[in-house]
Amino acid sequence: MHCVYVIKSLSFSDRIYVGYTTNLKRRFETHNAGGSIYTANYKPWKLLLYLNFEDEVKAKNFERYLKTSAGKAFAKKRLW
């Protein structure tokens, strides 16, 4: 499975991160351990949402969309 996930910082409530992985458990542990340069300064994290896709291209396209201004507006209104 290909997973698009959204995590939120517990230390900085305005910080949200969108990512893609094929192993959500391992990736989430990496974020909370400080193993990602983009999220290390804002740990600990909590998982807000994840969506599983069978198609890798669709998952990566959806992740890319959620990182755009239109995608952020959509997610803020509809997903969290």
PALUMTI-559170 format. One line per field, with one value per atom (N, C-alpha, C, CB): residue number from 1; residue in one letter; chain; x, y, z. Coordinates in pm, 1 decimal, padded with zeros to 6 digits. Each point is the difference from the previous one (the first is absolute). Last residue first. Glycine has a CB too. Layout:
<sites>
n c(NUM, ...)
res c(a, ...)
chain c(A, ...)
x c(X, ...)
y c(Y, ...)
z c(Z, ...)
</sites>
This chain:
<sites>
n c(80, 80, 80, 80, 79, 79, 79, 79, 78, 78, 78, 78, 77, 77, 77, 77, 76, 76, 76, 76, 75, 75, 75, 75, 74, 74, 74, 74, 73, 73, 73, 73, 72, 72, 72, 72, 71, 71, 71, 71, 70, 70, 70, 70, 69, 69, 69, 69, 68, 68, 68, 68, 67, 67, 67, 67, 66, 66, 66, 66, 65, 65, 65, 65, 64, 64, 64, 64, 63, 63, 63, 63, 62, 62, 62, 62, 61, 61, 61, 61, 60, 60, 60, 60, 59, 59, 59, 59, 58, 58, 58, 58, 57, 57, 57, 57, 56, 56, 56, 56, 55, 55, 55, 55, 54, 54, 54, 54, 53, 53, 53, 53, 52, 52, 52, 52, 51, 51, 51, 51, 50, 50, 50, 50, 49, 49, 49, 49, 48, 48, 48, 48, 47, 47, 47, 47, 46, 46, 46, 46, 45, 45, 45, 45, 44, 44, 44, 44, 43, 43, 43, 43, 42, 42, 42, 42, 41, 41, 41, 41, 40, 40, 40, 40, 39, 39, 39, 39, 38, 38, 38, 38, 37, 37, 37, 37, 36, 36, 36, 36, 35, 35, 35, 35, 34, 34, 34, 34, 33, 33, 33, 33, 32, 32, 32, 32, 31, 31, 31, 31, 30, 30, 30, 30, 29, 29, 29, 29, 28, 28, 28, 28, 27, 27, 27, 27, 26, 26, 26, 26, 25, 25, 25, 25, 24, 24, 24, 24, 23, 23, 23, 23, 22, 22, 22, 22, 21, 21, 21, 21, 20, 20, 20, 20, 19, 19, 19, 19, 18, 18, 18, 18, 17, 17, 17, 17, 16, 16, 16, 16, 15, 15, 15, 15, 14, 14, 14, 14, 13, 13, 13, 13, 12, 12, 12, 12, 11, 11, 11, 11, 10, 10, 10, 10, 9, 9, 9, 9, 8, 8, 8, 8, 7, 7, 7, 7, 6, 6, 6, 6, 5, 5, 5, 5, 4, 4, 4, 4, 3, 3, 3, 3, 2, 2, 2, 2, 1, 1, 1, 1)
res c(w, w, w, w, l, l, l, l, r, r, r, r, k, k, k, k, k, k, k, k, a, a, a, a, f, f, f, f, a, a, a, a, k, k, k, k, g, g, g, g, a, a, a, a, s, s, s, s, t, t, t, t, k, k, k, k, l, l, l, l, y, y, y, y, r, r, r, r, e, e, e, e, f, f, f, f, n, n, n, n, k, k, k, k, a, a, a, a, k, k, k, k, v, v, v, v, e, e, e, e, d, d, d, d, e, e, e, e, f, f, f, f, n, n, n, n, l, l, l, l, y, y, y, y, l, l, l, l, l, l, l, l, l, l, l, l, k, k, k, k, w, w, w, w, p, p, p, p, k, k, k, k, y, y, y, y, n, n, n, n, a, a, a, a, t, t, t, t, y, y, y, y, i, i, i, i, s, s, s, s, g, g, g, g, g, g, g, g, a, a, a, a, n, n, n, n, h, h, h, h, t, t, t, t, e, e, e, e, f, f, f, f, r, r, r, r, r, r, r, r, k, k, k, k, l, l, l, l, n, n, n, n, t, t, t, t, t, t, t, t, y, y, y, y, g, g, g, g, v, v, v, v, y, y, y, y, i, i, i, i, r, r, r, r, d, d, d, d, s, s, s, s, f, f, f, f, s, s, s, s, l, l, l, l, s, s, s, s, k, k, k, k, i, i, i, i, v, v, v, v, y, y, y, y, v, v, v, v, c, c, c, c, h, h, h, h, m, m, m, m)
chain c(A, A, A, A, A, A, A, A, A, A, A, A, A, A, A, A, A, A, A, A, A, A, A, A, A, A, A, A, A, A, A, A, A, A, A, A, A, A, A, A, A, A, A, A, A, A, A, A, A, A, A, A, A, A, A, A, A, A, A, A, A, A, A, A, A, A, A, A, A, A, A, A, A, A, A, A, A, A, A, A, A, A, A, A, A, A, A, A, A, A, A, A, A, A, A, A, A, A, A, A, A, A, A, A, A, A, A, A, A, A, A, A, A, A, A, A, A, A, A, A, A, A, A, A, A, A, A, A, A, A, A, A, A, A, A, A, A, A, A, A, A, A, A, A, A, A, A, A, A, A, A, A, A, A, A, A, A, A, A, A, A, A, A, A, A, A, A, A, A, A, A, A, A, A, A, A, A, A, A, A, A, A, A, A, A, A, A, A, A, A, A, A, A, A, A, A, A, A, A, A, A, A, A, A, A, A, A, A, A, A, A, A, A, A, A, A, A, A, A, A, A, A, A, A, A, A, A, A, A, A, A, A, A, A, A, A, A, A, A, A, A, A, A, A, A, A, A, A, A, A, A, A, A, A, A, A, A, A, A, A, A, A, A, A, A, A, A, A, A, A, A, A, A, A, A, A, A, A, A, A, A, A, A, A, A, A, A, A, A, A, A, A, A, A, A, A, A, A, A, A, A, A, A, A, A, A, A, A, A, A, A, A, A, A, A, A, A, A, A, A)
x c(-00940.9, 00031.5, -00045.7, 00190.7, -00304.2, 00064.8, 00033.7, 00092.1, -00312.8, -00066.5, 00060.3, -00061.9, 00218.8, -00145.9, -00065.2, 00016.6, 00455.8, -00042.1, -00153.2, 00208.2, -00011.9, 00021.0, -00049.3, 00196.7, -00210.1, -00091.4, 00010.8, 00018.4, 00291.9, -00133.3, -00104.3, 00068.1, 00367.6, -00004.1, -00137.2, 00247.6, -00164.8, -00012.1, -00006.5, 00122.0, -00040.7, -00136.8, -00024.6, -00001.5, 00436.7, -00090.2, -00144.9, 00160.8, 00202.3, -00023.9, -00093.9, 00033.9, 00087.0, 00105.8, -00012.9, 00147.7, -00437.9, -00022.0, 00106.0, -00107.7, 00152.5, -00114.4, -00021.1, -00105.7, 00429.9, 00045.9, -00111.1, 00158.2, -00269.7, 00090.8, 00045.8, 00076.2, -00328.8, -00083.7, 00085.8, -00172.1, 00394.7, -00069.7, -00087.4, 00001.7, 00210.3, 00097.9, -00061.6, 00180.4, -00451.6, 00038.0, 00096.1, -00032.2, -00090.6, -00112.7, 00033.8, -00160.4, 00474.1, -00007.5, -00112.5, 00092.1, -00041.1, 00105.7, -00009.8, 00145.9, -00551.3, 00080.9, 00100.7, -00191.0, -00127.7, 00061.5, 00098.2, -00205.0, 00069.7, -00024.3, 00063.0, -00006.7, -00156.1, 00073.4, -00045.9, 00026.8, -00008.6, -00078.9, 00086.0, -00139.4, 00114.5, 00074.7, -00097.9, 00188.9, -00138.6, -00073.7, 00094.5, -00165.9, 00295.6, -00134.3, -00081.3, 00089.3, 00350.4, -00055.3, -00142.3, 00145.4, 00271.4, -00112.1, -00055.6, -00054.9, 00562.8, -00106.4, -00113.9, 00167.4, 00271.9, -00063.2, -00118.6, 00072.2, 00289.4, -00051.6, -00044.3, 00149.8, 00063.0, -00138.3, -00060.9, -00024.4, 00468.0, -00008.9, -00139.1, 00180.8, -00081.5, 00075.2, -00017.9, 00164.8, -00334.5, -00089.7, 00071.6, -00161.7, 00373.8, -00112.8, -00087.8, 00003.8, 00375.5, 00047.1, -00114.8, 00215.7, -00231.7, -00032.1, 00040.6, -00193.3, 00223.8, 00074.3, -00030.0, 00005.3, -00171.7, 00082.3, 00080.5, 00011.9, -00352.7, 00136.9, 00093.3, -00040.8, -00419.2, 00005.0, 00137.6, -00234.9, 00163.7, -00032.2, 00013.8, -00156.3, 00205.7, 00113.7, -00024.4, 00050.9, -00402.2, 00103.8, 00122.8, -00083.1, -00253.9, -00046.3, 00101.7, -00239.2, 00317.7, 00018.3, -00041.6, -00039.1, -00031.9, 00142.6, 00023.3, 00053.7, -00497.9, 00048.7, 00147.4, -00165.1, -00041.9, -00041.6, 00055.8, -00206.7, 00346.8, 00001.5, -00029.0, 00167.2, -00136.4, -00057.5, -00000.3, 00078.6, -00113.2, 00081.6, -00067.0, 00090.9, -00115.2, -00031.8, 00093.3, -00079.7, -00119.7, 00103.0, -00056.2, 00149.7, -00230.1, -00061.3, 00111.8, -00199.1, 00124.7, 00087.4, -00076.3, 00205.4, -00271.6, -00057.4, 00093.5, -00239.9, 00209.9, 00083.0, -00068.0, 00201.2, -00353.3, -00024.2, 00078.0, -00041.5, 00075.8, -00132.6, -00029.6, -00075.1, 00508.2, -00029.8, -00131.8, 00248.6, -00099.0, 00071.2, -00031.2, 00179.4, -00344.0, -00059.9, 00063.9, -00050.5, -00008.6, 00091.8, -00076.8, 00174.6, -00352.8, -00005.2, 00093.1, -00238.8, 00142.7, 00033.4, -00000.6, 00139.3, -00314.3, 00008.2, 00028.9, -00161.4, 00209.2, -00032.6, 00016.7, 00071.5, -00108.6, 00018.4, -00047.8, -00031.1, 00194.4, -00071.2, 00038.3, -00010.3, -00002.8, 00066.2, -00083.6, 00100.2, -00033.8, -00083.4, 00087.4, -00182.1)
y c(01839.5, 00019.0, 00130.3, -00142.7, -00029.4, -00116.4, 00018.4, -00050.7, 00381.7, -00129.3, -00112.9, 00072.1, 00403.0, 00007.6, -00138.0, 00205.5, -00160.6, 00074.7, 00000.9, 00145.0, -00337.4, -00082.2, 00069.9, -00105.0, 00345.7, -00113.3, -00081.5, -00007.4, 00350.1, 00055.8, -00110.6, 00215.4, -00336.4, 00038.5, 00056.4, 00047.6, -00145.0, -00122.1, 00028.1, -00120.2, 00476.7, -00049.3, -00125.4, 00095.8, 00080.6, 00089.0, -00044.7, 00189.5, -00573.9, 00124.8, 00088.6, -00116.8, -00332.1, 00094.9, 00131.8, -00193.8, -00185.2, 00049.6, 00101.0, -00217.3, -00002.2, 00091.6, 00059.2, -00131.3, -00204.4, 00123.7, 00105.1, -00132.5, -00297.2, 00064.3, 00135.1, -00226.0, -00039.1, 00056.0, 00068.4, -00178.4, -00047.0, 00117.6, 00065.3, -00104.2, -00300.5, 00108.4, 00127.8, -00170.4, -00216.1, 00040.1, 00118.3, -00236.2, 00036.0, 00074.3, 00049.8, -00138.1, -00140.2, 00129.9, 00084.7, -00103.9, -00346.1, 00088.3, 00139.9, -00200.1, -00157.8, 00052.0, 00102.8, -00039.5, -00162.9, -00114.9, 00045.7, -00135.9, 00406.4, -00009.3, -00128.5, 00252.5, 00007.8, -00103.3, -00004.3, -00133.3, 00517.1, -00057.2, -00100.0, 00209.7, 00083.6, -00071.5, -00061.0, -00048.3, 00434.1, -00061.4, -00081.7, 00187.8, 00026.5, 00054.4, -00082.4, 00225.5, -00304.6, -00032.0, 00053.7, -00206.3, 00412.0, -00093.0, -00017.5, 00068.7, 00091.0, 00009.7, -00094.1, 00062.9, 00216.2, -00122.5, 00029.8, -00114.7, 00376.6, -00121.3, 00028.9, -00139.4, 00430.0, 00021.3, -00122.6, 00162.3, -00115.1, 00111.0, 00018.8, 00108.3, -00447.3, -00025.3, 00110.0, -00125.2, 00072.5, -00008.0, -00010.2, -00107.3, 00134.2, 00092.6, 00002.4, -00038.3, -00258.8, 00138.2, 00099.9, -00065.8, -00445.3, 00072.7, 00146.2, -00158.2, -00178.2, -00050.8, 00066.2, -00208.2, 00229.7, 00108.4, -00039.4, 00088.0, -00340.0, -00019.2, 00111.1, -00247.1, 00221.0, 00025.1, -00019.9, -00069.2, -00022.3, 00140.4, 00031.2, 00001.7, -00449.7, 00080.7, 00147.8, -00170.3, -00133.0, -00012.9, 00082.7, -00229.7, 00203.8, 00079.1, -00005.6, -00044.8, -00228.2, 00141.2, 00090.3, -00055.1, -00414.1, 00032.9, 00148.6, -00232.6, 00076.7, -00016.3, 00041.4, -00187.8, 00179.7, 00111.3, -00011.7, 00019.2, -00187.9, -00060.9, 00109.7, -00180.1, 00278.6, -00133.8, -00075.8, -00003.6, 00562.9, -00113.5, -00130.7, 00133.9, 00464.3, -00123.2, -00110.1, 00129.2, 00386.4, -00085.7, -00122.1, 00079.6, 00440.1, -00098.0, -00082.5, 00151.6, 00186.6, -00054.9, -00106.2, 00047.2, 00410.1, -00121.2, -00044.6, 00068.5, 00318.3, -00078.2, -00129.0, 00098.3, 00238.3, 00045.8, -00081.2, 00228.0, -00296.0, -00038.9, 00046.1, 00008.5, -00152.9, 00119.6, -00025.8, 00059.3, -00394.3, 00111.9, 00133.3, -00158.5, -00265.9, 00022.2, 00119.2, -00244.7, 00134.4, 00014.2, 00022.7, 00092.3, -00372.2, 00133.1, 00001.7, 00035.9, -00331.3, 00001.6, 00144.9, -00212.2, -00127.2, 00136.3, -00011.6, 00093.6, -00424.9, 00021.9, 00147.3, -00235.1, -00175.3, 00143.6, 00029.3, 00056.5, -00539.9, 00077.3, 00147.6, -00203.8, -00310.8, 00129.4, 00095.8, -00045.1, -00526.2, 00119.2, 00125.0, -00124.8)
z c(00819.9, 00142.3, 00051.3, -00027.2, -00420.9, 00062.5, 00148.3, -00222.8, -00093.8, -00010.1, 00082.5, -00222.1, 00196.1, 00000.6, 00013.7, -00141.1, 00111.4, 00119.2, 00010.3, -00014.5, -00369.9, 00118.5, 00126.5, -00112.4, -00297.8, -00003.2, 00129.1, -00251.3, 00191.4, 00024.9, 00002.4, -00109.5, -00008.1, 00141.7, 00035.8, -00004.1, -00446.9, 00079.3, 00148.9, -00177.9, -00118.5, -00019.4, 00083.6, -00232.7, 00227.9, 00073.5, -00015.2, -00033.6, 00003.6, -00072.5, 00082.2, -00223.7, 00349.8, 00033.1, -00076.4, 00047.9, -00115.7, 00136.6, 00042.8, 00055.1, -00479.7, 00002.3, 00138.8, -00184.5, 00134.3, -00063.4, 00000.4, -00144.9, 00293.2, 00094.8, -00054.9, 00084.2, -00371.1, 00106.0, 00106.1, -00041.9, -00306.1, -00053.3, 00106.8, -00228.1, 00332.8, -00007.8, -00056.5, -00029.4, 00045.4, 00135.6, -00003.2, 00078.3, -00486.1, 00057.4, 00140.6, -00136.8, -00074.3, -00068.3, 00057.2, -00208.5, 00360.1, 00048.5, -00060.9, 00030.2, 00062.4, -00110.0, 00052.5, -00161.4, 00446.1, -00066.1, -00106.2, 00044.2, 00418.0, -00142.8, -00051.6, -00023.3, 00522.8, -00072.3, -00145.1, 00211.9, 00207.1, -00107.5, -00074.6, -00020.8, 00529.3, -00102.9, -00098.3, 00160.4, 00286.7, -00109.4, -00085.2, 00000.2, 00419.7, -00019.4, -00098.1, 00049.7, 00304.9, -00130.4, -00008.3, -00017.3, 00313.2, 00008.5, -00140.3, 00239.5, 00003.3, -00098.9, 00035.4, -00175.6, 00455.7, -00048.4, -00092.7, 00210.9, -00334.7, 00064.0, 00141.5, -00141.8, -00210.4, 00043.8, 00067.3, -00185.2, -00034.7, 00095.5, 00060.0, -00127.1, -00213.9, 00123.3, 00104.6, -00136.6, -00341.3, 00115.4, 00134.4, -00150.2, -00294.5, -00010.5, 00124.4, -00243.5, 00181.2, 00015.7, -00003.6, -00105.3, 00291.7, -00123.1, 00018.3, -00053.5, 00404.8, -00113.6, -00132.7, 00120.1, 00368.6, -00051.9, -00122.4, 00228.9, 00029.2, 00047.3, -00049.2, 00003.8, -00136.6, 00144.5, 00060.5, 00009.6, -00474.8, 00027.1, 00148.6, -00196.5, 00066.8, -00044.8, 00027.1, -00176.6, 00254.5, 00103.3, -00034.9, 00053.1, -00374.3, 00114.1, 00113.8, -00065.0, -00309.6, -00034.8, 00115.9, -00242.2, 00279.0, 00004.2, -00026.3, -00076.1, 00039.5, 00137.5, 00011.9, 00034.1, -00468.8, 00086.2, 00140.8, -00134.7, -00357.6, 00133.4, 00102.4, -00072.7, -00382.3, -00017.1, 00132.5, -00239.1, 00117.4, 00041.7, -00040.7, 00192.8, -00185.4, -00071.6, 00050.3, -00205.7, 00413.2, -00055.4, -00069.6, 00177.1, 00099.4, -00089.6, -00061.4, -00049.6, 00511.7, -00102.2, -00078.2, 00141.0, 00221.2, -00058.0, -00110.9, 00057.0, 00373.9, -00090.7, -00041.6, 00106.1, 00223.3, -00136.9, -00103.3, 00090.7, 00393.0, -00049.4, -00142.4, 00233.8, 00052.9, -00079.3, -00072.5, -00029.8, 00316.2, 00061.0, -00067.0, 00062.2, -00216.1, 00131.3, 00071.1, 00015.0, -00563.8, 00111.3, 00129.7, -00155.2, -00279.4, 00061.6, 00120.1, -00077.9, -00423.6, 00142.0, 00049.2, -00023.4, -00412.6, 00052.8, 00148.5, -00175.2, -00309.5, 00140.2, 00036.3, 00053.9, -00466.4, 00018.2, 00141.3, -00250.5, -00003.3, 00100.9, -00005.3, 00143.9, -00410.1, -00006.4, 00083.2, -00231.9, 00215.5, 00000.0, 00000.0, 00121.5)
</sites>
